[in-house]
Amino acid sequence: MGIAPQDDASAALDRGVFDARYLAFLSTVEALRPSLHRYCARMTGSVADGEDVVQDALFHAYRRLDSFDDARPLAPWLFRIAHNRCIDLLRSRGSREDAEAGADMSDVVWPDDPPGPTLGRAIEHLVLALPPMERACVLLKDVLDHSLEEIAELVGSTLGGVKAALHRGRAKLAALPVPAPRAATTASPHVAAVLVEYVERFNRRDWDGLRELVRADARVRVADRFTGSLGDSGYFARYAQFATPWRFVLADVDGAPMLVAEYDEGGVWVGRGIVRVEVRDGRIAEITDYKHCPWMLGAAEIRPLAEW
């Protein structure tokens, strides 16, 4: 895909294979990807949605490189773009809260809070109970250890606004009960049947059978590599060529049914990637394969679904 910084994002991302310049840019920010993803995953409530936001943010940053001041650090700039993309997604879901206006509030003097807790992975999921501004400040301070000044720049607020949001967010989290285990993933019987059949045919290497399950206009996105028509992608053929034994397992991933790609490493099956499959009208409509994003596995809550 010939990506040029001036291209429209949606048009550029519809052309297939990503070009060498964009891949080179991704390699320069590789060390930031896990923390960017962790932030976006907790803001959106899903490791898959979080990774989609990160990739959208990185492509947007790539298109704006000509306007970036090389004298400034790259990480805050990328986090600011990713944060704005998270807020856009939350607004599109209709989850914007009035408390988000705290970003524009005048400076208020709050008592100094003690250092925030280093939130455990299970507790991190509780931040979804907070409005977006408080959620962002708690994540950036207590999970990613940004300074208050850095947070103010990232979220477009004042120092007082950040202190107030952090104070409110920590107080609300402290009052929340210990989270109960999540209920098992549910899906309509028709969707569940298609996903189960998809996994079974994939594991049998039944490529013709798999093609029978997908729509003629099905789309595939292999993160950081390809976006386009499934028929033009060679997606199944690439899996057929893998030398290492592999299989797919249907799993609950952050509360949604997805596939986990496992590889046989010395007789032990090890998770190496997550795949999201969308079913519409009884057939596979979209496949998003995150096999090039290993940081997602460590950030997700994954429970195999042996049966539905």
For each residue, the residues with C-beta under 8 A, 3 or more apart:
1: 12 13 15 16 17 18 19 22 227
2: 12 15 19
3: 7 12 18 19 21 22 59 62
4: 7 12
5: 62 63 64 65 66
6: 63
7: 3 4 11 12 63
8: 11 12
9: 12 13 56 59 60 63
10: 13 14
11: 7 8 14 15
12: 1 2 3 4 7 8 9 15 59
13: 1 9 10 59 227
14: 10 11 227 228
15: 1 2 11 12 227 228
16: 1 226 227 228 232 233
17: 1 225 226
18: 1 3 22 23 224 225 226 227
19: 1 2 3 22 23
20: 23 24
21: 3 24 25
22: 1 3 18 19 25 26 59 62
23: 18 19 20 26 27 224
24: 20 21 27 28
25: 21 22 28 29 58 62 65
26: 22 23 29 30 58 224
27: 23 24 30
28: 24 25
29: 25 26 32 33 58 74 78
30: 26 27 33
31:
32: 29 35 36 74 75 78
33: 29 30 36 37 54 293 295
34: 37 38 295 298 299
35: 32 38 39 144
36: 32 33 39 40 54 57 78 79 82
37: 33 34 40 41 47 50 51 54 293 295 296 299
38: 34 35 41 42 50 143 144 295 299
39: 35 36 42 43 50 79 82 83 86 139 140 143 144
40: 36 37 43 44 49 50 51 53 54 57 82 85 86
41: 37 38 44 45 46 47 49 50 51 254 296 299 300
42: 38 39 45 50 124 125 127 128 135 139 143
43: 39 40 50 53 83 86 90 132 135 136 139
44: 40 41 49 50 53 86 89 90
45: 41 42 49 125 128 254 255
46: 41 49 50 254 255 256
47: 37 41 50 51 253 254 274 296 299 300
48: 51 52 253 254 256 258 274 276 288 290 296
49: 40 41 44 45 46 52 53 89
50: 37 38 39 40 41 42 43 44 46 47 53 54 299
51: 37 40 41 47 48 54 55 223 290 293 296
52: 48 49 55 56 288
53: 40 43 44 49 50 56 57 82 85 86 89
54: 33 36 37 40 50 51 57 58 82
55: 51 52 58 59 223 224
56: 9 52 53 59 60 85
57: 36 40 53 54 60 61 78 81 82 84 85
58: 25 26 29 54 55 61 62 78
59: 3 9 12 13 22 55 56 62 63
60: 9 56 57 63 64 81 85
61: 57 58 64 65 68 77 78 81
62: 3 5 22 25 58 59 65
63: 5 6 7 9 59 60
64: 5 60 61 67 68
65: 5 25 61 62 68
66: 5
67: 64
68: 61 64 65 72 74 77
69: 72
70:
71:
72: 68 69 76 77
73: 76 77
74: 29 32 68 77 78
75: 32 78 79
76: 72 73 79 80 150 153 154
77: 61 68 72 73 74 80 81
78: 29 32 36 57 58 61 74 75 81 82
79: 36 39 75 76 82 83 140 154
80: 76 77 83 84 153 154 156
81: 57 60 61 77 78 84 85
82: 36 39 40 53 54 57 78 79 85 86
83: 39 43 79 80 86 87 136 154 155
84: 57 80 81 87 88
85: 40 53 56 57 60 81 82 88 89
86: 39 40 43 44 53 82 83 89 90 132 136
87: 83 84 90 91 96 100 132
88: 84 85 91 92
89: 44 49 53 85 86 92 93
90: 43 44 86 87 93 95 96 132
91: 87 88 94 95 96
92: 88 89
93: 89 90
94: 91
95: 90 91 132
96: 87 90 91 100 132
97: 100 131 132 133
98: 101 131
99: 102 131 133 134 165 168
100: 87 96 97 103 131 132 133
101: 98 104 105 133
102: 99 105 133 134 157 161 164 165 168
103: 100 133 155 156 157 161 165
104: 101 157 161
105: 101 102 108 158 160 161 164
106: 158 160
107: 158 159 160 161
108: 105 160 163 164
109: 160
110: 113 160 163 164 167
111:
112:
113: 110 116 163 166 167 170
114:
115:
116: 113 119 138 141 142 166 170
117: 123 142
118: 142 143
119: 116 123 124 127 138 142 143
120: 123 124
121: 124 125 299
122: 125 179
123: 117 119 120 126 173 179
124: 42 119 120 121 127 139 143
125: 42 45 121 122 128 179 301
126: 123 129 173 176 179
127: 42 119 124 130 135 138 139 169 173
128: 42 45 125 135
129: 126 172 173 176
130: 127 134 135 138 169 172 173
131: 97 98 99 100 134 135
132: 43 86 87 90 95 96 97 100 135 136
133: 97 99 100 101 102 103 136 137 155 157 161 165
134: 99 102 130 131 137 138 165 166 168 169 172
135: 42 43 127 128 130 131 132 138 139 169
136: 43 83 86 132 133 139 140 151 154 155 165
137: 133 134 140 141 151 155 162 165 166 169
138: 116 119 127 130 134 135 141 142 143 166 169 170 173
139: 39 42 43 124 127 135 136 142 143 144
140: 39 79 136 137 143 144 146 150 151 154 155
141: 116 137 138 144 145 146 148 151 166
142: 116 117 118 119 138 139 145 170
143: 38 39 42 118 119 124 138 139 140
144: 35 38 39 139 140 141
145: 141 142
146: 140 141 150 151 154
147: 150 151
148: 141 151 152 159 162 163 166
149: 152 153 159
150: 76 140 146 147 153 154
151: 136 137 140 141 146 147 148 154 155 157 162 166
152: 148 149 155 157 158 159 161 162
153: 76 80 149 150 156
154: 76 79 80 83 136 140 146 150 151
155: 83 103 133 136 137 140 151 152 162
156: 80 103 153
157: 102 103 104 133 151 152 161 162 165
158: 105 106 107 152 161 162
159: 107 148 149 152 162 163
160: 105 106 107 108 109 110 163 164
161: 102 103 104 105 107 133 152 157 158 164 165
162: 137 148 151 152 155 157 158 159 165 166
163: 108 110 113 148 159 160 166 167
164: 102 105 108 110 160 161 167 168
165: 99 102 103 133 134 136 137 157 161 162 168 169
166: 113 116 134 137 138 141 148 151 162 163 169 170
167: 110 113 163 164 170 171
168: 99 102 134 164 165 171 172
169: 127 130 134 135 137 138 165 166 172 173
170: 113 116 138 142 166 167 173 174
171: 167 168 174 175
172: 129 130 134 168 169 175 176
173: 123 126 127 129 130 138 169 170 176
174: 170 171
175: 171 172
176: 126 129 172 173 179
177:
178:
179: 122 123 125 126 176
180:
181:
182: 252 255 301
183: 186
184: 252 303 305
185: 252 255 256 257 305
186: 183
187: 191 192 195 257 308
188: 191 192
189: 192 193
190: 193 194 279 282
191: 187 188 194 195 257 279
192: 187 188 189 195 196 257 308
193: 189 190 196 197
194: 190 191 197 198 213 279 282 283 284
195: 187 191 192 198 199 250 257 259 277 279
196: 192 193 199 200 250 308
197: 193 194 200 201 213
198: 194 195 201 202 210 213 259 277 284
199: 195 196 202 203 248 249 250 259
200: 196 197 203 204
201: 197 198 204 206 209 210 213
202: 198 199 205 206 210 239 248
203: 199 200 247 248
204: 200 201 209
205: 202 240
206: 201 202 209 210
207: 210 211 236 237 240
208: 211 212
209: 201 204 206 212 213
210: 198 201 202 206 207 213 214 236
211: 207 208 214 236
212: 208 209
213: 194 197 198 201 209 210 283 284
214: 210 211 218 230 283 284 285
215: 218 280 281 283 284 285
216: 231
217: 229 285
218: 214 215 229 230 231 283 284 285 286 287
219: 227 228 229 230 285 286 287
220: 226 227 228 229 230 233 235 286 287 288 289
221: 226 227 286 287 288 289
222: 225 226 227 233 235 289 291 292
223: 51 55 288 289 290 291 292 293
224: 18 23 26 55 292 293
225: 17 18 222 292
226: 16 17 18 220 221 222 233 235
227: 1 13 14 15 16 18 219 220 221 222
228: 14 15 16 219 220 232 233
229: 217 218 219 220 232 233
230: 214 218 219 220 233 235 287
231: 216 218
232: 16 228 229
233: 16 220 222 226 228 229 230
234: 237 238
235: 220 222 226 230 238 239 287 289
236: 207 210 211 239 240
237: 207 234 240 241
238: 234 235 241 242
239: 202 235 236 242 246
240: 205 207 236 237
241: 237 238
242: 238 239 246
243:
244: 263 264 265
245: 263 264
246: 239 242 261 262 263 264 272
247: 203 261 262 269
248: 199 202 203 259 260 261 262 275
249: 199 259 260 262 304
250: 195 196 199 257 258 259 304 305
251: 257 258 259 260 302 303 304 305
252: 182 184 185 255 256 257 258 301 302 303 304 305
253: 47 48 256 257 258 260 274 300 301 302
254: 41 45 46 47 48 300 301
255: 45 46 182 185 252 301
256: 46 48 185 252 253 276
257: 185 187 191 192 195 250 251 252 253 305
258: 48 250 251 252 253 274 275 276 277
259: 195 198 199 248 249 250 251 274 275 276 277
260: 248 249 251 253 271 273 274 275 297 302 304
261: 246 247 248 271 272 273 274 275 291
262: 246 247 248 249 269 270 271 272
263: 244 245 246 269 270 272
264: 244 245 246 267 268 269 270
265: 244 268 269 270
266:
267: 264
268: 264 265
269: 247 262 263 264 265
270: 262 263 264 265
271: 260 261 262 297 302
272: 246 261 262 263 291 294 297
273: 260 261 289 290 291 292 293 294 296 297
274: 47 48 253 258 259 260 261 290 291 293 296 297 300
275: 248 258 259 260 261 287 288 289 290 291
276: 48 256 258 259 286 287 288 290
277: 195 198 258 259 284 286 287 288
278: 284 285 286 287
279: 190 191 194 195 282 283 284 285
280: 215 283 285
281: 215 285
282: 190 194 279
283: 194 213 214 215 218 279 280
284: 194 198 213 214 215 218 277 278 279 287
285: 214 215 217 218 219 278 279 280 281
286: 218 219 220 221 276 277 278
287: 218 219 220 221 230 235 275 276 277 278 284
288: 48 52 220 221 223 275 276 277
289: 220 221 222 223 235 273 275
290: 48 51 223 273 274 275 276 293 296
291: 222 223 261 272 273 274 275
292: 222 223 224 225 273
293: 33 37 51 223 224 273 274 290 296
294: 272 273 297 298
295: 33 34 37 38 298 299
296: 37 41 47 48 51 273 274 290 293 299 300
297: 260 271 272 273 274 294 300 302
298: 34 294 295
299: 34 37 38 41 47 50 121 295 296
300: 41 47 253 254 274 296 297
301: 125 182 252 253 254 255
302: 251 252 253 260 271 297
303: 184 251 252
304: 249 250 251 252 260
305: 184 185 250 251 252 257 308
306:
307:
308: 187 192 196 305
